[in-house]
Each structure stands twice: as C-alpha cells, then as structure tokens.
Amino acid sequence: MEAYLFYIMAAVSVTAAVYLVFEKNPVFSALYLIQTMVCIAVLYILLEAQFIAAVQIIVYAGAIMVLFLFVIMLLNLNIKEETKNALPFQKIPAIFMGIVLFTAICAVIKSKLLQGKQGEYTTAYVNSVGNTKLIGNLLFTDYLLPFEITSILLFVAAIGAIMLAKRKL
Amino acid sequence: MNKDLLVYIVVASIKIFLVFSAVQIMIISMIWLERKIMAHMQVRLGPMRVGPHGLLQPIADGIKLLFKEDIIPQKANKLLFLLAPVMTLVPALITFAVIPFGDKVKILGHSVNLVITDINVGFLYIFAVSSLGIYGIVMAGWASNNKYSLLGGIRSSAQMISYELPLGLSLIGVVMLTSSLSLVDVVNAQAKLWNIIIQPIGFFVYATSAIAEVNRCPFDLPEAESELVAGYHTEYSSMKFAMFFMAEYANMITVSAIAVTFFLGGWHGPFLPPVVWFMLKLSACLFFFIWIRSTYPRLRYDQLMHFSWKFLLPLSLFNILITGLIMVLKG
C-alpha cells in the first residue's frame, strides 16, 4: 500500500518537475513547482515525518510560492516574446554535466556509502514520543546554538530585504 | 483484508459523509439566515416570496445558478479558470477532517471518536490546508484576464498572507497551555475552564484575523463592489460563481469551528449532548459574523494592512510572551 502510494507520488512529482522546466508560461511553472512541493510533503508523510510534511506545505507551498506567484502575476510576463538565449553554448555542456551528475547519484545510491549504522532515533521511537515534541526538545537542547544562529541569519536577511526594498525610510 | 481495517474504512467513510453533508446543509441555511438576519437588523423583511418567510430561497437561488449560462471569457486561461473555484472550495471543506465535534460514543460495540481523524499535528494541518486556499483566489484573479479580477486577487492574497500570521500566532498560546498539537487534546483540556477566559487576548486576535482571513465585512476589500466591481470573481457566472460563494461560507464555518475548538470549549457543556453543544457554539460564532457584517463599514486598504502588521501581530507576540512567562512562573 505504502509502496504504491510512493510510486504514484514520485511519478506525479517528477512529472510536475519536468513540466516546471519545460513550461513556457512562468505562471504555470510556479504552479507546477507548488505541485512538486505538495507531492514531496506526501512523501514525508509516507516516511512518518508528519511535522516536516506540514511545515513543508505551510512554508514552501503556502508562503514562499504565494509570493513567487504574486510577483510573476504582477510582472505579467509576455508569453509570446521568446526570451533571448543568454548562453547559446550551454546546451551541450548542460546535457553532459547532467548525465555525469545522474550517474554519480546512481553510483552513490548503489554503493554502500549511504548505509551507515542505525542511530538512536528510530521510527518507532520517534512515533512513541511524537514527532513535534522530539524536534522541539532537540532544537532547544542539543541544537540550541545552530537554531539561534539560523534565526539571527533569517533576521538579518529580513532586515536586508527591507533595506533594499525601501531605500528611503 | 482483516476485519479491523474494514471496520475502520467503513466508519471513516460514514463520518466523512455525515460531516460533509452537515457542512453543505449549514452552507445552504447560512445563505438564507444571513439575508434574513441582516434584513431584520436593518429593519427590512428580506426574502419573503419563496416558501414561508422565504425559507425556500436558497433552493430557488441554487436552481437559478444551475440554469444560468456558464460564461468563460475568450482571453481567459481556461484550465486555471476552471480549476480556481475548486481550489478555493476544497481546502475550506477538508479542514473539517481534524475538528472534533463530539465525545467518544459507543455504536454497535465499537467505540467511535467523533472526529474524522485525530492526527498529532492537527494544528499544523489546519494551517497547511488553509494556506493552500489562497491559490484558488490568486488563480481566479489572474486567469480571468480582467483588471478588476487581478486587483481583487492580488488584494485578497496580500490580505490573507498578512492575517495568516496573527491567526496562527493567536492560537499558539492555547497550544502552549495544552502542550499538544492534537485538536482532541485541546478540547479535552477545556473540560473545566474554557480557553477564552485564560486567553482573552488570543481570542480577540483570532476573531479579528479570522474575519479578515475569510474576506468578510469589514475586511471584504477583495470584493469591494464600489471599487472593483466584484473582485476576483467578477468574470465568474453560474455554478462556478456558486462555488466561490459556497467556499466563502464554508470558510466561515471552518474558522468558527476552529474558534469553538480552541477557545470556546469544543463540545463541552452541561445537560445537552456534546454534538448539540458544538452546533450551538458554532451557530453563535456564525451569527457573530453576520452581526459584524450588518454593523460595520468597510476599512480602507492601508488601514487594513497597518492594523494587521502594526497592531495584531505585536499583540499576538505579546500574548505568547505573557503566556510563556506565567507558565514558567507557575512551574
């Protein structure tokens, strides 16, 4: 049952990602990106990571992509105008690099590099404590410093964005 | 297939069917009630012609909308134009999956929880789903290829993004007190004392931003008739317009149900059965919506934004601070 769901969601998300790249209309591209993100959220649920799934939808699909779509719609890009190809020679190197990257990923997955030993937080343990509780506990104990640094980074980025957008305050 | 799974699927299907039918019936009756209550508040009679006291008016309206010509503008983006009403209605309805509307009951020897599903991230689920509801309105505004629609769509998405923050943060206080994200736990924690008494600031912020979140008067700028014709649904007709209409009422019912669950004690109450209490509280919240609409004038757009960012957001953060402080001091 879970395997079937995985294959369906994987197929849908990959298809949406392909459409996202090849779609001429930027509004549709943004909508395909939202679809990919929702599919990834479903994959998180299949991995029993409900908290990350919900946050994925709230942050990416619900907040960031709305702003993306907003900007694209306000710009009202003309679809008929072919965008000028800024890098005409990039096609062949891009295909080559893509193939190299794909084989590299396949090689890593096939090899035993990723099969580390099982850690402390197994799925059964996480489910017994509760996803959100465990993440919260870890964030405010073991990972307090990285958490605070991330929040300062985000804060600085927000101030920077306001400064750039509003020169005359 | 084993028996437990079969029972689970049957029970879940029946619950989904019952809840959704109840919501649909409530939407239909809300349309009539809103017109009647507003009319009486403004010393009018309201619809009187169809049925006794205009009771069959929603059915007449529904039939009229079904038989109207369905117009799609020539330069509209057809796919998104068709998809937009569905995208607004569906998130409004599926939020109900996590809202508990009654205590555990025994049916044919099985103990049935009166909530479609009790997930441990119910609180986050609500916000995940409701944040997807914006897309329907944005898509409708853009796909119609009409300047009024686009302006309405942009206004409404800006408004919904701004008010989603205080809306979410106002409930954090309750979540802190309950120390659980499951809505069943939130209701169970209110058996003795409703959260509205412990969290008055939270409730005020929630109520205000909920009205803005569902684009109702006095925050109904996305469809300000005097400036924008009808906002994002200017180009919509027939059943597609009806779906937007239904989505607005479904959203109202949803945010009211969340208010009941988080602040008004859920299904708790003396004498009457839990489901009746839940419905009574829900109706009171919906009446409040209509009351506000028939009393207040519409705000200006900049006032609306300032109110959210400069007043409601700091207030909700202050509420979280105070709640945390008291919790720490009490130990």
Interface residues (C-beta under 8 A of the other chain):
Chain A: V27 L31 I34 V38 A41 Q50 F51 A53 A54 V55 I57 I58 A61 G62 A63 V66 L67 L69 F70 M73 L74 G130 N131 T132
Chain B: L80 I119 N120 V121 L124 Y125 F127 A128 V129 S131 L132 I134 Y135 V138 M139 G141 W142 L150 G153 I154 S157 A158 I161 E164 L181
